[in-house]
């Protein structure tokens, strides 16, 4: 991405475009780095903690860690191979420098502390750079205390300690609420900055050799992680980048999968659809596990599926839409008036009020993931089988109730997506019982409820006038979420084919792009996952050429690093919503895989990664 100077990138209001960010992560937290070298979002010590840097939500009060050339510059960046290590090349009037940065790992695992390493290499001429660490603890509500301890400058606040270690990158200078420095670097020279953070523990002082070695080893660790994957289908580089983006969202201490590492990046600029996505949704976790299975990454599947089951046990046989990254039941919902919000989009939220909603689709997602897990040759233990059966018994009692739907709406209705997902829950439960994975005690009841539900859907959710399944019973509204019914193997193939065409026509936001529902047309951005669901639906209908064409229309909307947020502004192409968005990237993986499967079926062969999936 080319960016001319920080002021040009950000404009007068100080906000950078969401698409201008790269994401770094270590399995515990994620940092967003703008193209001008400013770390504008980072929660410490963990992904679901309060922020220490949140300039993306308030340039004046949020805090940042900036490293940038002095004066005008152009920036071009890439990830180093198939890693989450970022390389940015800055070109100024006087020279060129390269910055290589990462949240470092220790031999592929977590360090006892958080370490953000930024290596600066002189490439041509000489370049003057400056850096500044402005920590604003607890969402900017706690001002830092800059002190000198044992000869080391430290920023303290909210039980966190930060130190900046500089090697040939200028002296660390204290300011009232920041640490700063400047330096000049010439071709062939190298400098290093390391931000070290500790929470409720002593603060480690690393050596340069160790930081340098960890930065290099972190590159190798990322390459190893994806080195054993089994994907050999189309759009390999885009699928690889999506896999790496999804890995950033996996919280290593538990294996839980966050929907996104950020909060309150708006779906509509200036609007109030600004939510905290740093939780583990049953839906998103299920889809991500499906994607990881397809990619041939069984170790991660085992870790994250086990975490999902541990979370579900907290509430089973009822299901929450999402759980804390630690596996607990979420109960926080707080607004932060001290932060202005991204480009004035209020409120900024810490926590998510949707945690207690009834979302019937969660049962379908859980059963689908369980069925996929055992289809890989895995075996459920007895207690898990009993718990899964109890969840099916519970949804057999609940499916006739209205719910909030997959879009977590305030209006409780009989959403078609929810009912089809429950149908899938019964379908997968019957298969699991037949294969001996779950108890068979209530199989007759499950089959009876599945038949009743199928009849109800066909009578109440189909619209001859629309030529499609309705968004909810009785409505003349469409919902792109219904596209998922094809992957659920809902049996009404002819009606689903007509629904795909109607949704593509009436919810179109431009070539390849879809709005979520009729009610969202023109009211928010195009929803990235829905666009990839259209690709998958076309592939599953055997319309491979159309699926490929649509895929090619969507992919260019990613930022220069191949990352997607939640939505796309159809007019400007700008990214909107939390970033990077797991649902967008896993939908990309599954869309590419569906095309691979469809092409394999057409050729009478099997796809390599797990075979073609019906």
SULBEL-V288761 format. One line per field, one symbol per residue. ss: DSSP state (H for helix, E for strand, C for the rest). burial: b if it has 24 or more other ideal C-beta (glycine too) atoms within 12 Angstrom, else e. A space follows every 50 residues. Layout:
ss = ???
burial = ???
This chain:
ss = CCCCHHHHHHCCCCCCCHHHEEEEECCCCEEEEECCCEEEEEECCCCCCC EEECCCCCCCCCCEEEEEECCCCEEEEEECCCCCCEEEEEECCCEEEEEE EEECCECCECCCCEEEEEEEEEEEEEEEEEEEEECEHHHHCEECEEEEEC CEEEEEECCEEEEEEEECCCCCEECCCCEEEEEEEECCCEEEEEEEEEEC CCCCCCCHHHHHHHHHHHHHHHHHHHHCCCCCCCCHHHHHHHHHHHHHCE ECCCCEECCECCECCCCCCCCCCCCECCCEEHHHHHHHHHHHHHCCCHHH HHHHHHHHHHHHHCCCCCCCCEECCCCCCCCCEEECCCCCCHHHCCCCEE ECHHHHCCCCHHHHHHHHHHHHHHHCCCCCCHHHHHHHHHHHHHHHHHCC CCECCCCCCCCCECEHHHHHHHHHHHHHHHHHHHCCCCCCCCHHHHHHHH HHHHHHHHHHCEECCCCEECCECCCCCCEHHHHHHHCCCCCCHHHHHHHH HHHHHHCEEECCEECCEHHHCCCCCEEHHHHHHHHHHHHHCCCHHHHHHH HHHHHCCCCCCCCCEEEECCCCCCEEEEECEHHHHHHHHHHHHHHHHHHH HHHCCCCCCCCCCC
burial = bebebbeebbeeebbbbbbbbbbbbbbbbbbbbbbbbbbbbbbbbbbbbb bbbbbbbbbebbbbbbbbbbeebbbebbbbebbbbbbbbbbbebbbbbbb bbbbbbebebbebbbbbbbbbbbeeebbbbbbbbbbbbbbbbebebeeee ebbbbbbbebbbbbbbbebbebebeeebbbbbbbbeeebbbbbbbbbbbe eebbebeeebbbebbbbbbbbbbebbeebbbebbbeebbbbbbbbbbbbb bbebbbbbbbbbbbbbbbbebebbbbbbbbbbbbbbbbbbbbbbbbbeeb bebbbbbbbbbbbbbbbbbbbbbbbbbeebebeeebebbbbbbebbbbbb bbebbebbbbbbbbbbbbbbbbbbbbeeebeeebbbbbbbbbbbbbebbe eebbbbbbbeeebbbbbbbbbbbbbbbbbbbbbeeebbbeebbeebeebb eebbeebbeebbbeebebbbbbbebebbbbbbbbbbbbbbebeebbbbbb bbbbebbbbbebbbbbbbebbeebbbbbbbbbbbbbbbbbbebbebbbeb bebbbebbbbbbbbbbbbbbeebbbbbbbbbbbbbbbbbbbbbbbbbbbb eeeeeebebbebbe
